[in-house]
Amino acid sequence: MISLNLLYQLIIYEILIAVLLLVIGVIFAVRWREKRSAALKYLALTYFVFIFGALFAAYGHTIYTKYWGLMILDYAWVPYLLTGYIIPLNIPRAILIFDPTVLSIVLHFEGYPTTLVYQWSASLIAAAIGHLFIYLFTLSAFKEVKRKYVAPYAIFIGAVIFVLIVNLYITINWFLAFTVGLVTQGTLIYYAIKAMRLTESKLYKRGFLLISFTAVIFILFFGCYLVDSLLGGWTIFLFVGWTLVLISAIPTYVGYVLPDWFRRRYEKPKQKAK
């Protein structure tokens, strides 16, 4: 299980992530106001929605600390509290009993909406909505993507959100989120690589490559949290996952906006007319 000190560090880190995501969202929003590009608008909305994901995660971990008194009990007392008998259990077997017990306590005292935050469901709902905006970014950035696919995709996201609301088994929820990432980011990668092959411009080839690299980072983000869940939770992958979200903003911005310093590196200087 996670140490209390590490848990506090994770809460602080997630709040910091939320602040940095706000900065990133504002940067994209400012660029959108300058260029009035729908794609930039969807990128801004993506990172704004992810802010709620980070804050929900921090709040959920705060709830965890609220019941820390139960979690520091000797594992030998857990079966005693449940059955009235002291049954020696090794730690892996005890945790199987312990975690659902704490979940039921949180559900009873905090209510179902708060339990959704505690079990990451609220954060994953924010991530699913953010991926809807990423899909809309793909539609805007690559004109050949047919908009008739928006309705089926929205239904798919709606079904995922419904499962996230009614299901409290965290590993299943992370698997659903990972599936959303594969579908959404896989679509983005496909069109980015296709456009990269069609263009003759070295500048745009590098830009499309960076965009596809961003999609890979997002898939790794969900992969990190899925691995964390499979390993039992509270691993280094929690920190790695949020860090990947921050890193994703750099290739996204450079690859789509193509700032002047990036253009100068790959565009040939124009010759002056004689």
Backbone as JSON, one array per atom type, in Angstrom:
{
  "sequence": "MISLNLLYQLIIYEILIAVLLLVIGVIFAVRWREKRSAALKYLALTYFVFIFGALFAAYGHTIYTKYWGLMILDYAWVPYLLTGYIIPLNIPRAILIFDPTVLSIVLHFEGYPTTLVYQWSASLIAAAIGHLFIYLFTLSAFKEVKRKYVAPYAIFIGAVIFVLIVNLYITINWFLAFTVGLVTQGTLIYYAIKAMRLTESKLYKRGFLLISFTAVIFILFFGCYLVDSLLGGWTIFLFVGWTLVLISAIPTYVGYVLPDWFRRRYEKPKQKAK",
  "N": [[0.83, -1.2, 0.0], [0.3, 2.35, -0.4], [2.44, 4.85, 1.03], [1.68, 7.31, 3.54], [3.03, 9.73, 3.28], [3.88, 9.68, 0.61], [1.41, 9.73, -0.61], [0.45, 12.31, 0.01], [2.33, 13.78, -1.44], [1.56, 13.03, -4.0], [-0.99, 14.19, -4.18], [-0.33, 16.93, -4.05], [1.18, 17.08, -6.38], [-0.74, 16.51, -8.35], [-2.43, 18.72, -8.08], [-0.64, 20.71, -8.88], [-0.3, 19.85, -11.52], [-2.85, 20.42, -12.5], [-2.81, 23.23, -12.43], [-0.76, 23.76, -14.29], [-1.91, 22.63, -16.57], [-3.98, 24.41, -16.91], [-2.55, 26.69, -17.67], [-1.53, 25.77, -20.14], [-3.94, 25.35, -21.53], [-4.85, 28.0, -21.67], [-2.89, 29.1, -23.31], [-3.4, 27.81, -25.77], [-5.99, 28.78, -26.12], [-5.53, 31.51, -26.46], [-4.11, 31.5, -28.86], [-6.14, 30.53, -30.44], [-7.92, 32.71, -30.43], [-6.44, 34.46, -31.89], [-6.13, 33.24, -34.42], [-8.59, 32.11, -34.98], [-9.12, 29.41, -35.39], [-10.82, 26.37, -35.6], [-9.69, 23.97, -34.81], [-7.71, 24.69, -32.95], [-9.35, 25.7, -30.98], [-10.6, 23.36, -30.07], [-8.4, 22.03, -29.06], [-7.73, 23.7, -26.91], [-10.05, 23.35, -25.33], [-9.76, 20.66, -24.77], [-7.52, 20.51, -22.98], [-8.49, 22.14, -20.95], [-10.62, 20.59, -19.98], [-9.17, 18.4, -19.03], [-8.11, 19.53, -16.78], [-10.09, 19.31, -14.82], [-10.03, 16.55, -14.53], [-7.53, 16.16, -13.26], [-7.96, 17.59, -10.87], [-10.15, 16.22, -9.77], [-8.88, 13.79, -9.31], [-6.99, 14.55, -7.35], [-8.74, 15.32, -5.3], [-10.01, 12.88, -4.83], [-7.89, 11.39, -3.78], [-7.51, 12.85, -1.49], [-9.8, 12.17, -0.07], [-9.13, 9.55, 0.4], [-7.08, 9.83, 2.3], [-8.62, 10.68, 4.39], [-9.76, 8.43, 5.48], [-7.64, 7.16, 6.46], [-7.03, 6.17, 8.97], [-8.31, 3.72, 9.15], [-6.81, 2.34, 7.37], [-4.29, 1.95, 8.37], [-4.47, -0.04, 10.14], [-3.44, -3.1, 11.67], [-3.06, -5.8, 9.49], [-3.92, -8.24, 10.44], [-6.09, -7.68, 12.0], [-8.09, -7.02, 10.3], [-9.73, -9.21, 9.2], [-10.81, -9.86, 11.66], [-12.42, -7.68, 12.36], [-14.32, -8.0, 10.42], [-15.37, -10.57, 10.73], [-15.26, -11.31, 13.39], [-13.43, -13.09, 14.22], [-9.98, -13.77, 14.68], [-8.12, -14.22, 12.01], [-5.25, -15.33, 10.6], [-3.78, -13.74, 7.89], [-1.96, -13.4, 4.86], [-0.44, -10.45, 3.36], [-1.2, -9.91, 0.55], [-3.64, -11.42, 0.37], [-5.12, -10.21, 2.36], [-5.48, -7.61, 1.45], [-7.27, -7.98, -0.6], [-9.64, -8.27, 0.79], [-9.62, -5.96, 2.26], [-9.61, -3.54, 0.63], [-12.21, -3.5, -0.79], [-13.76, -3.24, 1.51], [-13.14, -0.71, 2.6], [-14.01, 0.81, 0.44], [-16.78, 0.34, 0.56], [-17.32, 1.63, 2.95], [-16.69, 4.3, 2.35], [-18.62, 4.71, 0.38], [-20.93, 4.53, 1.92], [-20.73, 6.63, 3.83], [-19.99, 8.92, 2.39], [-21.48, 9.02, 0.04], [-22.74, 8.26, -3.3], [-21.93, 9.96, -5.56], [-19.53, 11.15, -4.57], [-18.07, 8.87, -4.17], [-17.58, 8.12, -6.78], [-15.62, 9.94, -7.42], [-13.63, 9.17, -5.64], [-13.0, 6.63, -6.62], [-11.78, 7.15, -9.05], [-13.51, 7.37, -11.21], [-14.75, 9.83, -11.88], [-12.58, 11.35, -12.79], [-11.9, 9.86, -15.03], [-14.17, 10.2, -16.58], [-13.9, 12.88, -17.23], [-11.6, 12.63, -18.77], [-12.61, 11.11, -20.9], [-14.43, 12.92, -22.06], [-12.59, 14.87, -22.78], [-11.26, 13.47, -24.78], [-13.23, 13.36, -26.68], [-13.14, 15.98, -27.59], [-10.59, 15.9, -28.65], [-11.02, 14.21, -30.78], [-12.73, 15.83, -32.3], [-10.89, 17.8, -32.85], [-9.26, 16.37, -34.6], [-11.03, 16.08, -36.75], [-11.18, 18.74, -37.59], [-8.53, 19.45, -38.12], [-7.74, 17.69, -40.13], [-9.16, 17.69, -43.02], [-10.31, 15.7, -44.56], [-11.48, 13.81, -42.97], [-14.5, 12.29, -42.38], [-17.43, 13.86, -41.28], [-19.65, 12.42, -40.64], [-19.03, 10.43, -38.95], [-19.04, 11.46, -36.45], [-21.39, 11.28, -34.86], [-21.66, 8.4, -34.28], [-19.28, 8.14, -32.83], [-19.72, 9.9, -30.68], [-21.83, 8.56, -29.45], [-20.48, 6.27, -28.68], [-18.66, 7.38, -26.8], [-20.55, 8.33, -24.98], [-21.65, 5.88, -24.09], [-19.41, 4.79, -22.81], [-19.04, 6.66, -20.73], [-21.41, 6.22, -19.33], [-20.96, 3.61, -18.35], [-18.78, 4.16, -16.72], [-20.03, 5.62, -14.76], [-21.83, 3.85, -13.54], [-20.31, 1.67, -12.8], [-17.99, 0.58, -10.39], [-15.66, -0.78, -10.35], [-12.38, -0.44, -10.6], [-10.31, -1.32, -12.34], [-11.62, -2.28, -14.64], [-12.74, 0.13, -15.48], [-10.44, 1.62, -16.1], [-9.51, 0.1, -18.19], [-11.52, 0.58, -20.09], [-11.09, 3.33, -20.48], [-8.54, 3.21, -21.57], [-9.17, 1.93, -23.95], [-10.74, 3.91, -25.18], [-8.7, 5.78, -25.57], [-7.08, 4.37, -27.4], [-8.79, 4.17, -29.67], [-9.41, 6.89, -30.28], [-6.89, 8.24, -30.38], [-5.63, 6.53, -32.13], [-7.03, 7.03, -34.49], [-6.24, 9.68, -34.92], [-3.47, 9.34, -35.27], [-3.45, 7.81, -37.62], [-4.46, 9.58, -39.64], [-2.62, 11.66, -39.41], [-0.16, 10.47, -40.14], [-0.84, 9.67, -42.71], [-1.24, 12.17, -43.95], [1.33, 13.14, -43.67], [2.74, 11.53, -45.42], [1.69, 12.32, -47.85], [2.31, 15.01, -48.25], [4.82, 17.18, -49.65], [6.33, 18.96, -48.37], [8.93, 19.54, -46.15], [8.68, 20.82, -43.75], [5.92, 20.5, -43.03], [5.83, 17.76, -42.93], [7.36, 17.25, -40.64], [5.75, 18.52, -38.79], [3.33, 17.01, -38.88], [4.37, 14.61, -38.01], [5.03, 15.22, -35.36], [2.49, 15.64, -34.32], [1.39, 13.06, -34.51], [3.1, 11.85, -32.73], [2.27, 13.02, -30.36], [-0.22, 11.77, -30.06], [0.6, 9.16, -29.5], [1.76, 9.57, -27.01], [-0.49, 10.15, -25.44], [-1.79, 7.68, -25.52], [0.06, 6.18, -24.09], [-0.24, 7.45, -21.67], [-2.81, 6.61, -20.71], [-2.14, 3.94, -20.68], [-0.25, 3.82, -18.63], [-1.78, 4.26, -16.32], [-3.5, 2.12, -16.44], [-1.71, 0.02, -16.12], [-0.83, 0.65, -13.55], [-3.19, 0.15, -12.12], [-3.48, -2.61, -12.55], [-1.26, -3.51, -11.19], [-2.0, -3.14, -8.63], [-2.2, -0.58, -7.69], [-1.08, 2.74, -6.59], [1.57, 3.19, -7.58], [4.66, 4.2, -9.22], [3.78, 4.81, -11.7], [1.57, 6.45, -11.56], [2.58, 9.05, -11.24], [4.11, 9.22, -13.56], [2.15, 9.05, -15.56], [0.59, 11.5, -15.38], [2.65, 13.28, -15.9], [3.21, 12.69, -18.57], [0.93, 13.75, -19.79], [1.4, 16.49, -19.54], [3.76, 16.71, -21.07], [2.74, 16.13, -23.56], [1.63, 18.47, -24.57], [3.64, 19.97, -25.76], [4.68, 18.8, -28.31], [2.18, 18.87, -29.56], [1.52, 21.61, -29.73], [3.72, 22.67, -31.2], [3.65, 21.04, -33.49], [1.15, 21.56, -34.67], [0.65, 24.37, -34.64], [3.01, 25.34, -35.71], [5.26, 27.26, -35.06], [7.2, 30.3, -35.63], [10.02, 29.95, -35.19], [10.26, 27.24, -35.57], [9.45, 26.97, -38.19], [11.49, 28.37, -39.53], [13.57, 26.62, -39.25], [13.08, 24.48, -40.97], [12.09, 25.45, -43.37], [13.17, 26.65, -46.52], [15.09, 29.59, -46.97], [13.74, 32.41, -48.66], [14.82, 33.52, -51.83], [16.1, 36.69, -52.65], [14.69, 38.9, -55.02], [16.3, 39.88, -58.01]],
  "CA": [[0.0, 0.0, 0.0], [1.04, 3.59, -0.51], [2.73, 5.52, 2.29], [0.93, 8.56, 3.68], [3.86, 10.8, 2.76], [3.82, 9.62, -0.85], [0.06, 10.13, -1.0], [0.41, 13.77, 0.05], [3.11, 14.25, -2.58], [0.75, 12.82, -5.2], [-2.05, 15.21, -4.17], [0.29, 18.2, -4.42], [1.58, 16.97, -7.78], [-1.95, 16.6, -9.18], [-2.87, 20.12, -8.07], [0.31, 21.4, -9.74], [-0.64, 19.47, -12.89], [-4.05, 21.18, -12.86], [-2.39, 24.61, -12.69], [-0.01, 23.79, -15.55], [-2.87, 22.38, -17.64], [-4.68, 25.68, -17.11], [-1.64, 27.53, -18.46], [-1.51, 25.23, -21.5], [-5.23, 25.65, -22.13], [-4.9, 29.43, -21.97], [-2.02, 29.33, -24.48], [-4.16, 27.4, -26.96], [-7.13, 29.68, -26.26], [-5.02, 32.77, -27.02], [-3.82, 31.24, -30.28], [-7.43, 30.42, -31.13], [-8.45, 34.05, -30.62], [-5.65, 35.11, -32.95], [-6.31, 32.6, -35.73], [-9.97, 31.64, -35.12], [-9.09, 28.05, -35.92], [-11.63, 25.45, -34.8], [-8.82, 22.95, -34.25], [-7.09, 25.27, -31.75], [-10.41, 25.78, -29.97], [-10.79, 22.03, -29.5], [-7.22, 21.73, -28.24], [-7.9, 24.44, -25.66], [-11.09, 22.69, -24.54], [-9.2, 19.38, -24.3], [-6.69, 20.7, -21.79], [-9.34, 22.68, -19.89], [-11.35, 19.46, -19.4], [-8.22, 17.59, -18.27], [-7.91, 20.17, -15.47], [-11.04, 18.68, -13.9], [-9.54, 15.22, -14.26], [-6.47, 16.24, -12.26], [-8.53, 18.04, -9.6], [-10.93, 15.1, -9.23], [-7.92, 12.81, -8.8], [-6.46, 15.08, -6.1], [-9.8, 15.25, -4.29], [-10.19, 11.48, -4.5], [-6.81, 10.97, -2.9], [-7.76, 13.49, -0.2], [-10.78, 11.31, 0.59], [-8.37, 8.37, 0.83], [-6.39, 10.17, 3.55], [-9.64, 10.85, 5.44], [-10.01, 7.14, 6.08], [-6.34, 6.53, 6.65], [-7.02, 5.46, 10.24], [-8.67, 2.33, 8.89], [-5.85, 1.69, 6.49], [-3.05, 1.63, 9.07], [-4.7, -1.16, 11.05], [-2.72, -4.33, 11.4], [-3.87, -6.62, 8.61], [-4.49, -9.36, 11.17], [-7.34, -7.24, 12.6], [-9.12, -6.81, 9.27], [-10.74, -10.27, 9.24], [-11.49, -9.84, 12.95], [-13.48, -6.66, 12.28], [-15.35, -8.45, 9.51], [-15.95, -11.85, 11.1], [-15.21, -11.56, 14.83], [-12.38, -14.07, 14.49], [-8.66, -13.38, 14.2], [-7.67, -15.2, 11.02], [-4.01, -14.84, 10.0], [-3.77, -13.61, 6.44], [-0.82, -12.67, 4.3], [-0.86, -9.13, 2.89], [-1.99, -9.93, -0.69], [-5.0, -11.9, 0.61], [-5.81, -9.24, 3.21], [-5.84, -6.45, 0.65], [-8.47, -8.33, -1.36], [-10.76, -7.99, 1.67], [-9.5, -4.62, 2.82], [-9.99, -2.48, -0.3], [-13.66, -3.4, -0.94], [-14.35, -2.8, 2.77], [-13.0, 0.74, 2.66], [-14.89, 1.35, -0.6], [-18.15, 0.32, 1.06], [-17.41, 2.65, 3.99], [-16.74, 5.59, 1.65], [-19.92, 4.77, -0.28], [-21.97, 4.74, 2.92], [-20.62, 7.91, 4.51], [-19.77, 10.04, 1.48], [-22.47, 9.04, -1.03], [-22.28, 7.7, -4.56], [-21.14, 10.91, -6.38], [-18.18, 11.29, -4.02], [-17.39, 7.59, -4.4], [-17.09, 8.16, -8.16], [-14.35, 10.68, -7.38], [-12.68, 8.32, -4.9], [-12.64, 5.48, -7.45], [-11.23, 7.64, -10.31], [-14.49, 7.43, -12.29], [-14.95, 11.22, -12.27], [-11.42, 11.74, -13.6], [-11.98, 9.16, -16.31], [-15.23, 10.85, -17.34], [-13.28, 14.09, -17.78], [-10.69, 12.18, -19.83], [-13.43, 10.7, -22.04], [-14.91, 14.15, -22.71], [-11.42, 15.47, -23.42], [-10.97, 12.75, -26.01], [-14.22, 13.8, -27.66], [-12.6, 17.21, -28.19], [-9.45, 15.51, -29.49], [-11.59, 13.68, -32.03], [-13.19, 17.0, -33.06], [-9.66, 18.42, -33.36], [-8.86, 15.58, -35.76], [-11.93, 16.46, -37.84], [-10.86, 20.09, -38.06], [-7.16, 19.52, -38.62], [-7.64, 16.89, -41.35], [-10.46, 17.96, -43.62], [-10.88, 14.54, -45.23], [-12.19, 12.98, -42.02], [-15.92, 12.51, -42.61], [-18.14, 14.24, -40.07], [-20.73, 11.48, -40.33], [-18.57, 9.53, -37.9], [-19.11, 12.13, -35.15], [-22.51, 10.74, -34.09], [-21.3, 7.11, -33.68], [-18.23, 8.32, -31.83], [-20.35, 10.51, -29.51], [-22.58, 7.49, -28.8], [-19.45, 5.44, -28.05], [-18.2, 8.1, -25.6], [-21.66, 8.32, -24.04], [-21.74, 4.54, -23.49], [-18.27, 4.66, -21.89], [-19.34, 7.49, -19.56], [-22.46, 5.53, -18.58], [-20.33, 2.51, -17.61], [-17.94, 4.77, -15.68], [-20.9, 6.09, -13.69], [-22.51, 2.75, -12.82], [-19.35, 0.64, -12.4], [-16.97, 1.06, -9.46], [-14.47, -1.63, -10.41], [-11.47, 0.53, -11.21], [-9.53, -1.89, -13.43], [-12.48, -2.26, -15.82], [-12.86, 1.52, -15.93], [-9.21, 2.03, -16.75], [-9.45, -0.59, -19.48], [-12.4, 1.34, -20.99], [-10.4, 4.57, -20.82], [-7.45, 2.85, -22.48], [-9.81, 1.66, -25.24], [-11.06, 5.23, -25.74], [-7.45, 6.35, -26.05], [-6.65, 3.67, -28.62], [-9.67, 4.53, -30.79], [-9.28, 8.31, -30.61], [-5.53, 8.56, -30.78], [-5.33, 5.75, -33.33], [-7.58, 7.8, -35.63], [-5.37, 10.84, -35.13], [-2.2, 8.85, -35.82], [-3.68, 7.37, -39.0], [-4.57, 10.72, -40.55], [-1.39, 12.44, -39.37], [0.84, 9.77, -40.95], [-1.29, 9.74, -44.09], [-0.94, 13.52, -44.44], [2.78, 13.26, -43.72], [3.21, 10.86, -46.63], [1.2, 13.01, -49.05], [2.92, 16.33, -48.44], [6.22, 17.24, -50.07], [6.99, 19.94, -47.52], [9.65, 18.98, -45.01], [8.12, 21.46, -42.57], [4.66, 19.87, -42.66], [6.13, 16.37, -42.55], [7.78, 17.26, -39.24], [4.58, 18.89, -38.01], [2.43, 15.86, -38.77], [5.05, 13.61, -37.19], [4.89, 15.62, -33.96], [1.1, 15.41, -33.93], [1.24, 11.62, -34.28], [3.85, 11.56, -31.51], [1.38, 13.42, -29.27], [-1.22, 10.72, -29.88], [1.27, 8.03, -28.83], [1.93, 9.95, -25.6], [-1.77, 9.99, -24.77], [-2.02, 6.24, -25.34], [0.94, 5.77, -22.99], [-0.84, 8.0, -20.45], [-3.81, 5.65, -20.25], [-1.46, 2.69, -20.41], [0.4, 3.93, -17.32], [-2.76, 4.1, -15.26], [-3.99, 0.74, -16.52], [-0.67, -0.81, -15.5], [-0.89, 0.93, -12.11], [-4.35, -0.57, -11.57], [-3.19, -4.04, -12.58], [-0.23, -3.78, -10.19], [-2.56, -2.96, -7.31], [-2.32, 0.84, -7.37], [-0.08, 3.47, -5.83], [2.91, 2.97, -8.12], [5.29, 5.35, -9.87], [3.07, 5.07, -12.94], [0.65, 7.57, -11.34], [3.32, 10.28, -11.52], [4.52, 9.18, -14.97], [0.98, 9.31, -16.39], [0.3, 12.93, -15.42], [3.78, 13.95, -16.56], [3.03, 12.52, -20.01], [-0.08, 14.71, -20.25], [2.08, 17.79, -19.7], [4.69, 16.62, -22.19], [1.97, 16.07, -24.82], [1.3, 19.82, -25.06], [4.74, 20.53, -26.54], [4.59, 18.42, -29.72], [0.89, 19.31, -30.1], [1.61, 23.04, -30.08], [4.71, 22.88, -32.26], [3.26, 20.33, -34.69], [-0.01, 22.14, -35.35], [0.8, 25.83, -34.8], [4.22, 25.59, -36.51], [5.76, 28.6, -34.73], [8.2, 30.86, -36.55], [11.34, 29.35, -35.01], [10.19, 25.9, -36.14], [9.39, 27.16, -39.64], [12.82, 28.78, -40.01], [14.48, 25.47, -39.22], [12.8, 23.53, -42.05], [11.77, 26.12, -44.63], [14.31, 27.28, -47.18], [14.93, 31.04, -47.07], [13.39, 32.89, -49.99], [15.85, 34.31, -52.48], [15.69, 38.04, -53.01], [14.61, 39.16, -56.48], [17.35, 40.79, -58.49]],
  "C": [[0.87, 1.25, 0.0], [1.31, 4.17, 0.88], [1.98, 6.84, 2.33], [1.71, 9.73, 3.09], [3.81, 10.85, 1.23], [2.45, 10.05, -1.36], [-0.08, 11.64, -1.0], [1.2, 14.37, -1.12], [2.31, 14.12, -3.87], [-0.36, 13.86, -5.29], [-1.49, 16.56, -4.61], [0.67, 18.2, -5.9], [0.38, 17.12, -8.7], [-2.52, 18.02, -9.2], [-1.95, 20.96, -8.96], [0.02, 21.1, -11.21], [-1.85, 20.27, -13.36], [-3.7, 22.62, -13.21], [-1.66, 24.71, -14.04], [-0.92, 23.51, -16.74], [-3.68, 23.64, -17.94], [-3.84, 26.62, -17.96], [-1.62, 27.08, -19.92], [-2.82, 25.54, -22.22], [-5.35, 27.11, -22.52], [-4.05, 29.76, -23.19], [-2.75, 28.97, -25.77], [-5.36, 28.32, -27.2], [-6.7, 31.01, -26.87], [-4.71, 32.61, -28.5], [-5.11, 31.11, -31.09], [-8.03, 31.8, -31.39], [-7.72, 34.79, -31.73], [-5.99, 34.56, -34.33], [-7.75, 32.16, -36.01], [-10.04, 30.27, -35.79], [-9.88, 27.12, -35.0], [-10.76, 24.4, -34.12], [-8.15, 23.45, -32.96], [-8.12, 25.39, -30.62], [-10.6, 24.43, -29.28], [-9.59, 21.6, -28.66], [-7.3, 22.44, -26.9], [-8.91, 23.76, -24.76], [-10.59, 21.35, -23.99], [-8.43, 19.56, -23.0], [-7.47, 21.33, -20.65], [-10.12, 21.55, -19.2], [-10.42, 18.58, -18.57], [-7.9, 18.21, -16.91], [-8.83, 19.53, -14.43], [-10.6, 17.26, -13.56], [-8.47, 15.21, -13.18], [-7.02, 16.64, -10.89], [-9.38, 16.95, -8.95], [-10.01, 14.04, -8.64], [-7.35, 13.26, -7.45], [-7.49, 14.99, -4.98], [-10.04, 13.8, -3.87], [-9.12, 10.97, -3.56], [-6.91, 11.65, -1.53], [-8.77, 12.69, 0.61], [-10.08, 10.06, 1.14], [-7.69, 8.64, 2.17], [-7.37, 10.31, 4.7], [-9.89, 9.56, 6.18], [-8.72, 6.38, 6.34], [-6.25, 5.75, 7.96], [-7.39, 4.0, 10.09], [-7.57, 1.6, 8.16], [-4.54, 1.34, 7.19], [-3.26, 0.53, 10.11], [-3.83, -2.35, 10.66], [-3.62, -5.24, 10.56], [-4.51, -7.82, 9.32], [-5.84, -8.99, 11.78], [-8.45, -7.07, 11.58], [-10.14, -7.94, 9.27], [-11.48, -10.32, 10.57], [-12.65, -8.84, 12.94], [-14.64, -7.14, 11.41], [-16.08, -9.69, 10.03], [-16.04, -12.09, 12.6], [-14.16, -12.56, 15.22], [-11.05, -13.55, 13.94], [-8.14, -14.49, 13.3], [-6.38, -14.68, 10.4], [-4.09, -14.86, 8.47], [-2.47, -12.98, 5.99], [-1.34, -11.39, 3.65], [-1.64, -9.18, 1.59], [-3.43, -10.38, -0.48], [-5.78, -10.89, 1.43], [-6.3, -8.05, 2.39], [-7.11, -6.72, -0.15], [-9.73, -8.08, -0.53], [-10.79, -6.52, 2.06], [-10.02, -3.53, 1.9], [-11.5, -2.38, -0.51], [-14.35, -2.91, 0.34], [-14.29, -1.28, 2.89], [-13.9, 1.4, 1.63], [-16.32, 1.4, -0.11], [-18.36, 1.37, 2.14], [-17.52, 4.04, 3.36], [-18.11, 5.77, 0.99], [-21.02, 5.09, 0.71], [-21.92, 6.15, 3.5], [-20.52, 9.11, 3.57], [-20.85, 10.14, 0.39], [-21.87, 8.6, -2.36], [-21.48, 8.69, -5.41], [-19.71, 11.06, -5.88], [-17.39, 10.0, -4.21], [-16.87, 7.51, -5.83], [-15.76, 8.91, -8.24], [-13.28, 9.82, -6.73], [-12.15, 7.19, -5.77], [-12.15, 5.89, -8.85], [-12.26, 7.8, -11.43], [-14.7, 8.85, -12.79], [-13.8, 11.72, -13.14], [-11.47, 11.11, -14.98], [-13.09, 9.73, -17.19], [-14.69, 12.12, -17.99], [-12.34, 13.72, -18.93], [-11.46, 11.77, -21.08], [-13.96, 11.92, -22.8], [-13.77, 14.86, -23.42], [-11.08, 14.78, -24.72], [-12.02, 13.01, -27.09], [-13.73, 15.06, -28.36], [-11.38, 16.9, -29.06], [-9.93, 14.96, -30.83], [-12.09, 14.83, -32.91], [-12.0, 17.79, -33.6], [-9.2, 17.7, -34.62], [-9.72, 15.93, -36.97], [-11.55, 17.8, -38.45], [-9.48, 20.17, -38.69], [-6.99, 18.78, -39.95], [-9.01, 16.87, -42.02], [-11.11, 16.72, -44.22], [-11.61, 13.59, -44.27], [-13.68, 13.3, -42.14], [-16.65, 12.78, -41.3], [-19.28, 13.3, -39.72], [-20.34, 10.5, -39.24], [-18.67, 10.17, -36.51], [-20.2, 11.52, -34.28], [-22.18, 9.37, -33.49], [-20.24, 7.24, -32.59], [-18.81, 8.92, -30.55], [-21.16, 9.47, -28.74], [-21.62, 6.56, -28.05], [-18.96, 6.08, -26.75], [-19.3, 8.11, -24.55], [-21.82, 6.99, -23.34], [-20.62, 4.32, -22.48], [-18.54, 5.44, -20.6], [-20.41, 6.82, -18.69], [-21.86, 4.39, -17.74], [-19.47, 3.06, -16.47], [-18.78, 5.23, -14.49], [-21.46, 4.93, -12.86], [-21.54, 1.7, -12.3], [-18.28, 1.24, -11.5], [-15.73, 0.19, -9.44], [-13.42, -0.92, -11.25], [-10.69, -0.05, -12.39], [-10.33, -1.93, -14.73], [-12.59, -0.84, -16.37], [-11.6, 2.01, -16.63], [-9.03, 1.33, -18.1], [-10.34, 0.12, -20.51], [-11.72, 2.63, -21.43], [-9.25, 4.31, -21.79], [-8.0, 2.56, -23.88], [-10.19, 2.96, -25.94], [-9.81, 5.87, -26.31], [-6.97, 5.7, -27.33], [-7.47, 4.09, -29.83], [-9.42, 5.96, -31.24], [-7.89, 8.64, -31.13], [-5.09, 7.74, -31.99], [-5.84, 6.43, -34.59], [-6.69, 8.98, -35.96], [-4.04, 10.42, -35.76], [-2.35, 8.48, -37.3], [-3.69, 8.55, -39.96], [-3.31, 11.59, -40.55], [-0.31, 11.79, -40.23], [0.46, 9.81, -42.42], [-0.97, 11.1, -44.7], [0.56, 13.73, -44.57], [3.34, 12.63, -44.99], [2.81, 11.61, -47.9], [1.91, 14.33, -49.32], [4.39, 16.21, -48.86], [7.03, 18.18, -49.18], [7.65, 19.26, -46.32], [9.1, 19.55, -43.7], [6.85, 20.74, -42.1], [4.85, 18.39, -42.32], [6.51, 16.3, -41.08], [6.6, 17.62, -38.34], [3.63, 17.74, -37.8], [3.06, 14.75, -37.92], [4.92, 13.93, -35.71], [3.47, 15.39, -33.46], [0.85, 13.92, -33.66], [1.98, 11.19, -33.01], [3.02, 11.92, -30.28], [0.35, 12.33, -28.99], [-0.64, 9.51, -29.17], [1.43, 8.32, -27.34], [0.63, 9.76, -24.84], [-2.11, 8.52, -24.55], [-1.17, 5.71, -24.18], [0.41, 6.28, -21.65], [-1.87, 7.04, -19.88], [-3.17, 4.31, -19.91], [-0.82, 2.68, -19.03], [-0.6, 3.67, -16.2], [-3.4, 2.72, -15.27], [-2.99, -0.19, -15.85], [-0.67, -0.61, -13.99], [-2.03, 0.16, -11.45], [-4.09, -2.07, -11.51], [-2.16, -4.44, -11.53], [-0.74, -3.58, -8.76], [-2.68, -1.52, -6.87], [-1.16, 1.4, -6.6], [1.35, 3.18, -6.28], [3.42, 4.24, -8.76], [4.56, 5.73, -11.16], [2.03, 6.19, -12.79], [1.33, 8.89, -11.68], [3.7, 10.35, -13.0], [3.35, 9.55, -15.87], [0.67, 10.79, -16.51], [1.42, 13.71, -16.1], [3.66, 13.85, -18.07], [1.99, 13.49, -20.57], [0.54, 16.08, -20.47], [3.0, 17.78, -20.92], [3.95, 16.68, -23.52], [1.7, 17.45, -25.41], [2.39, 20.37, -25.97], [4.69, 20.11, -28.0], [3.26, 18.81, -30.36], [0.98, 20.74, -30.58], [2.54, 23.25, -31.27], [4.23, 22.25, -33.57], [2.1, 20.97, -35.42], [0.16, 23.63, -35.61], [1.97, 26.16, -35.73], [4.76, 27.0, -36.26], [6.92, 29.01, -35.64], [9.56, 30.2, -36.41], [11.39, 27.95, -35.6], [10.16, 25.98, -37.67], [10.77, 27.5, -40.2], [13.78, 27.6, -40.08], [14.3, 24.58, -40.44], [12.44, 24.18, -43.38], [13.03, 26.76, -45.21], [14.09, 28.78, -47.26], [14.64, 31.46, -48.51], [14.51, 33.75, -50.56], [15.3, 35.67, -52.87], [15.71, 38.23, -54.54], [15.67, 40.17, -56.86], [16.73, 42.04, -59.09]]
}
